[in-house]
């Protein structure tokens, strides 16, 4: 009765906005698409869409089926891909999502030895999930999530792989360069450079500035770590980064790191996966290798 094609039609009509466009994507005629859905509605005894002029609006039943399609189709696609890989003698592809801008450099240190140890497993790193990784895990778009902020939900499992300290980075000639630590109120006259993410996801705001009711004089967002640190090195502002990441850049750029408050900001990097997939040997091997490849300030 209910077939995979019906779910695919529901998804594409919602994505494309019309039956005609959905038919083009699915490589069927519009009449065949319409006939297939009308037959399904007759079998189900309920409408999936309501026509409003030239547009279609999902009914309650249609909304439910659309939600089912969003969950089920990615799983079917992944199953078919895995079976194809098995048929061709491959082990699979480990798809890693990133919710941590600076962690990319750390990840590169794991990927090379991992690929050497698992020659039949490919690795694909997806950075578009910088702040939507939980949904990507549930949607079977990725297999492993790198994040400093795990969200504990049924069906997911997170493992800590290393600890690190978040520090303030300044140039060697900055007035604070000789200090061991910095206070929140000192940033009131500074330009704070961060990654382009929502403020409520930035540790320096949540764990340092906001508890003291403070704010920087100016906030500038920059996409890449290299440019952020070049800006700091040229005296254009200060930034907050993991101490282990700054270690690579500090000597040549003449940077200094300061503790954020007396106790500093201590953080952890986690790897998250679906509970059902956690026993997969090549996924577990990646997690074990990640534990051994720690940040510089933890070694």
N, C-alpha and C positions, 0 to 999 in steps of 0.2 A: 504494500500500500504506500507507505511513505518511503521514498527512495532518495538516494544521495543527490540526484539531479534536482529534486524539489528544493532541497536545502541550498544548493548552489544558486538556483534561480532567486530564492529569497534574498540571499546575500548580495547578489549582483544588482538586482533591481534597486535595493536600498543604496548601494554604492554608486550606481550609475544614474539613478534618478528616473529611469524610464524603462519600459519593456523593450523598446527598440535598441537602446544602448546595451542593455543586459544581454539581449539575443546576440548582438555582434560579438561581445566578449566571450560568450559561451559557444559561439559558432553554430547556432541553430537559427531557424527562422522565427520571426516574431509570432507567427500563427502557431507553430509547433510549441513554443514556449507557453503561449496563452492556453492552448488546448491541454497541455500537461497540467497546468495549475487548476484549470476549471475541473478537470477530471478528479484531481486530488480533493478539491473542495466538495465535490459531490460525494466522494467516498467518505470524507470526514464528517459530512453533514454540517459544515460551518464554513463561512467565508474567511479567506486569508487576507484579502484586501477589500477596501471600499474605494470606489471611484469618486473622485472629487474633481469634476471637469476633466482635464487631461492628466491629472496626477493621481497617484495611488496612495492610500493611507492604510497602514497595517491595522487590522483588527486586533483584539486582545489575543485571539488564537494565533494570528500572524506574528505578533510580537513575541509570543512564547516560542514559536517555531524558529523565528529569527535568532533568538537567544540560544536555542539548541544548535542551530547551524554554526554560530560563532564558536561554540565549544567543540562540536563533533568534527567538523570538516578539517580543522588543523590537525586533529589527532589522526584522522584517516589519511591525510596527506603525508604525515610523518611516518605512519605505519607502512604505507606504500613505498616511501623512499628508503626506509630501513630494509624492507624485504628486497628491494632492488639491489641495495648494497650487499646484502647477504648473498644474493644470487650471483653477483659478480665477484665474490670473494673478498669484499671489503668488510670492515667491521662497523663502520658508520662515520658520522660527523658529529663532533662535539661543538655545539653552538653556544657561545659564551656571550652573555649580555653584560654591559658595563653600567653601573650606577655610581661610578667613581672616576671623575676626570683624571686625577693624577695616577691612578692605578694602572694605566695603560703601560707605563714604563716598567713597572713591576711585573706585569703580565708577560711582557716580551721575554723576560728572563726565564719564564717557565715553559713557554711554547716551544722553543728550540729543542731543549732536551726531551720534552714530552713527545714531540714528533719523531725524534730519533728512537725513543723507546717503544713507540706505538706506530709502526710504519703503515698499518692498515687503517688508521683512524685519521681523518682530516679535522682541522680546527677552523672554525669560523667565528670571528669576533664582531659583535654587533654593538656599535656605540650609540645607535639611535635610541636605545632603552635606558638612557642616562637617568631618567627618573620615572620609568614606567615598567620596571623590571618584573614586579610581582605579577602584573597582568600578562606579561610576555611568558612567564613560566607557566601560569595556568592555561594560557592559550597555546602552549606547545610551540611557541616561536623560538624559544631558546631552551637549553638544557641545564645551564649553569649561570648563576647570577653573581657578579662581584659587587659587593655593596658594603658601606660602612654603617648602614642603617637598616638592619633586617626587620621585616614585618612578619611576626609569627602568626601563621595561619594554618588551619588543618590542611594536610596534604603536602606541606612544604617542610623542608628541613634545612637549617642553617648551621654551618660549622665555622667557628673562628679559626683563622689561619695565621694571623699575626697581630701584635699590638704595635701601636706607634703613637708618637706625640705630635699634636698639631702646634706649630710654632709661628711666631710673627717673623717675617723676613724683611730686613732693611739693608741698605747699602752700608759699606764700612765707614763712610763719612757722615752717616746720619747721626744727629745729636744723641740718639739712644743706643748707638752701636756698642758702647762700653757697658751697657746695663745687662744684668742677668735676666730681668723680666720687665714686662710692661703692664701698666694699669689701664683699665677700660677708658677712663676719662682722658688719657693722653691721646687717644685717637680722634678726639673732637676736632683737631686742627689738621688731620691727615687725609690724604686720598687713599682709600682702601680699594685695592684691586682684587677682584674675585673672578671665578668662573661665571658664565652667564646662566645661573640657575636661580630659582626663587630664593629670596632671603631666608624664608623659614626652613630651607634645607642647608643653610650655611652654619657650620659649627661656631664660627667666630661671633656670629650674631646670637645664636641660641644659647651658647654656653659661656659667653664672655661679655658681650656688649649689653644685650637686653636685660640680663639679671641685674646689671648695675645702672639700668635706665640711661645708657649712653648710646651714641651713634657717631660714626665717622663724619669728618667734615664733608667728604664727598665719596661717592661710591662709583667705581668704574668697573664694567664687566669686560673681560677679554677671554677669548675662546681657548687659546693655547698656552701651555705652561711656559714654553720658551719665551714667548713674547711678554708674558706677565713678569718673568724674572728679568728680562731685558729692561722693562719699564722701571722696575725697582732699582736695577743697577744704574739707571740714568737719573735717579732721583725724582722720578715722577709719581712716587707713591710707595706704599708698603703692601704686603700681601700675607696671607696665612696659608701655610701648606704643611703637609707631613714632613717631619724633619728628615726622614730617610730620602725623600725626593730632592731636597735642597742640597744634600751632601754632594751630589754629582756636579752641581752647578756652582757651589759656593766659592771654590778656589779661583776659577777663571773670571767670575763676575764680581769677585770681592764682596760677597754678601755675608751678613751676620744673622744669626737666629736668636730670638728672645723668647723666653717662656711667657705664655699668656696667663698672667696672674701667678700668685705664689705656688699653687699646686700644678699649674699647667693644665692642658686639655689632653686627656688620655683617650685614645680611640682604638677600635679594632676593625680589621677587615674580615668580612665573612664571605663564604661561598654558599649559595643556596641552590637547592635542587628539589625536584618533585620527590616526595617520599617513595613513590612507586619505582622510580628510576635509580634510587640511591645505591642499590646493589650492583649496578652495571659496572663491570670491572674497569673499563677504560675511564669512566667518570670518576670512580673512586681513586684510581691511580693519579688523576690530575689533582684531586684534592690533597692527596698525600704529598705530591711533589710541591704543591703550593705551600704547604706547612713548612717545608724545608727551605723555601726561597723567601726569606723574610726581608723586611725593610732594613735599610742600612743601620738605623739607630737601635735595632733590636739584636743585632749580631754581636 
